Amino acid sequence: MGSSFYLVIVGSRDDPVYEADLGPSSKAPPVPEGTKKEESKHLNQFIIHSALDIVEEVQWNTTATYLKVVDKFNEFLISAFVSAGS
């Protein structure tokens, strides 16, 4: 099975600026068994907002902008990139 990704760009006030499901063009991103696509979208948003708490802690302890894997949820790995902003 090919890899799939859920990309979210989050603003400085924790508001999603951009969201996209990225994956193989021939398939939609995998939805956990027993989960509808709409429920999956809400689950993704919950996972992202939960990981933001970790990102806020980690970003002050490093000078790196790529924070690598900051959290895991079931089979999902959550990575973060931090940029300068106001």
Phi, psi and omega in degrees: 000139179283161179283150173225156185223150173242112184259131176226130171256122185250134180284176184293344178253027179061028177257134180292126180265326182208139177224141177206138170270120181243134179186190178303138184294338182275348183222151172281156177303147183295139177252129180307144183305134179082008182244131176282160183301317180296321177295324179297320179298316179293323177297316178301316180296320178298315180298315181297313181293326176295318180292335179300326177299319179291318179301317180298326177285313186291323186299335182275351182255011181210157175261357180287147175267333176265116185267004180058213182279117181259341183201161175227142175222111187051242181268002182268136173251130183252118177249158181221147174236128181248135178239163177290141181199171179252000000 
